[in-house]
Amino acid sequence: MIRLARADDLLMMQEIERAAGEAFRALGMDSIAEDEPLPVDELSSYAAAGRAWVSVDGLDYPVAYLLADVVDGDGHVEQVSVYPDQAHQGLGRELLHAARVWTRGHGMQRQTLSTFRDVPWNAPYYRRLGFEVLDAGSWGPELTRLMQHEAALGLTRWPRVAMWRPAVPPT
């Protein structure tokens, strides 16, 4: 089940991100695995704005989450993480769908994200869900700043891409 995140979910959301990040170690991306999740006050801002969703188990315990922003007037996936023992069950896809519905409901035309090009559960996964690479020449000013910020953080040590899909699925 997907629901909006609440204040009592925030610490678990941090734990989910830490646990999910460990998978990057197997790819030699230790600095990504060691990156700390957003602080509770920032997660709280997402939750208060209705831009944070959790996937919960039968006991209403969060096992995955997604944060969304608005970037250049598009719904932007800021973060999506799934607890490792819950991976490969469609939770990320369901969270991305919830964010897509939110994007569409707020009159936005597309959903964007930035991700690692070659990490199997990043760009290749998003391609399977209908996302396409967004060429740098078509980035708006906010997405350009976001990608520059990621570069300044050293994330481009591994190839990164911006991706998009329409807010309304093709028929």
C-alpha positions in Angstrom: 0.0 0.0 0.0 1.2 3.5 -0.8 0.3 6.5 1.4 1.6 9.9 2.1 4.5 10.0 4.6 3.9 11.1 8.2 6.1 12.5 10.8 6.5 9.1 12.5 7.9 7.7 9.2 10.8 10.0 8.8 13.5 8.1 10.8 12.5 4.9 9.0 12.8 6.7 5.6 16.4 7.5 6.6 17.0 3.9 7.5 15.6 2.7 4.2 17.9 5.0 2.2 21.0 3.9 4.2 20.1 0.2 3.7 19.3 0.7 0.0 22.5 2.6 -0.5 24.6 -0.4 0.5 24.0 -2.0 -2.9 26.3 0.6 -4.5 29.3 -1.0 -2.7 29.2 -4.0 -5.0 29.7 -1.6 -7.9 32.7 0.2 -6.2 30.6 3.2 -5.5 31.4 3.3 -1.7 31.0 7.1 -1.5 27.4 6.7 -2.7 26.7 4.0 -0.2 28.1 6.2 2.6 26.1 9.3 1.6 23.8 10.3 4.4 20.1 10.6 3.7 18.4 14.0 4.0 18.0 15.3 7.6 14.7 14.7 9.3 13.7 18.4 9.1 14.1 18.3 5.2 12.1 15.0 5.1 9.5 16.7 7.3 9.2 19.5 4.8 8.5 17.1 2.0 5.9 15.3 4.1 4.2 18.5 5.1 4.0 19.6 1.5 2.4 16.3 0.4 5.5 15.4 -1.7 6.6 12.3 0.2 5.1 8.8 -0.1 5.8 5.6 1.6 5.1 2.0 0.6 4.1 0.2 3.8 3.8 -3.5 4.7 0.7 -5.1 6.3 1.5 -3.5 9.7 1.8 0.0 8.2 5.6 -0.1 8.5 7.4 1.8 5.7 9.6 -0.3 3.5 10.1 2.1 0.6 9.7 5.8 -0.1 9.8 8.6 -2.7 10.3 12.3 -2.5 9.1 14.7 -5.3 9.9 18.3 -6.2 8.9 20.7 -8.9 11.8 21.4 -11.2 11.2 23.7 -14.2 7.5 23.2 -13.8 7.8 19.4 -14.0 7.2 16.8 -11.3 10.7 15.7 -10.4 11.6 12.5 -8.5 14.1 13.7 -5.9 14.7 10.3 -4.2 13.3 6.8 -4.4 14.6 4.1 -2.1 13.4 0.5 -1.3 14.5 -1.5 1.6 16.7 -4.3 0.2 14.6 -7.2 1.4 11.6 -5.7 -0.3 13.3 -5.0 -3.6 12.1 -6.6 -6.9 8.4 -6.5 -5.8 7.3 -3.5 -7.8 7.3 -1.0 -4.9 9.5 1.5 -6.7 7.3 1.3 -9.7 4.2 1.9 -7.5 5.8 4.9 -5.8 6.8 6.3 -9.2 3.2 5.9 -10.3 1.9 7.7 -7.2 4.3 10.6 -8.0 3.2 10.5 -11.6 -0.5 10.9 -10.5 0.6 13.8 -8.3 2.4 15.4 -11.2 -0.6 15.0 -13.5 -3.0 16.2 -10.7 -0.9 19.4 -10.4 -1.2 20.2 -14.1 2.4 19.3 -14.9 3.1 17.7 -18.2 6.1 15.4 -17.4 8.0 13.7 -14.7 11.8 14.0 -14.5 14.6 12.6 -12.5 18.4 12.4 -12.5 20.2 9.1 -12.0 23.2 7.0 -12.7 23.4 5.9 -16.4 24.9 2.5 -15.9 23.6 1.3 -12.5 21.1 -1.5 -13.3 18.5 -0.3 -10.8 18.9 3.3 -12.0 18.6 4.4 -15.7 18.1 0.9 -17.2 15.2 0.4 -14.7 13.7 3.8 -15.4 13.9 3.1 -19.2 11.7 0.0 -18.6 9.2 2.2 -16.9 9.0 4.5 -19.9 11.5 7.2 -19.0 13.8 8.5 -21.7 17.1 10.3 -21.5 16.7 14.1 -21.6 19.5 15.7 -23.6 21.4 18.5 -21.8 20.4 21.0 -24.5 16.7 20.6 -23.5 17.2 21.0 -19.7 15.5 24.0 -18.1 17.5 26.3 -15.8 16.5 24.5 -12.6 17.4 21.1 -13.9 20.6 22.5 -15.2 21.4 23.9 -11.7 20.5 20.5 -10.2 22.8 18.6 -12.5 25.6 21.1 -11.9 25.0 20.7 -8.1 25.3 16.9 -8.5 28.5 17.4 -10.4 29.9 19.6 -7.7 29.1 16.9 -5.2 31.2 14.5 -7.2 28.3 12.3 -8.4 29.5 12.6 -12.0 32.5 10.4 -11.2 30.0 7.9 -12.6 28.0 8.9 -15.7 24.7 10.6 -14.9 21.7 11.3 -17.0 18.5 13.3 -16.6 15.4 11.4 -17.7 11.7 12.2 -18.3 8.4 10.6 -19.1 5.0 12.1 -19.8 2.7 12.7 -16.8 -0.1 11.0 -18.7 1.0 7.5 -19.8 0.8 6.9 -23.6 -2.3 5.0 -24.8 
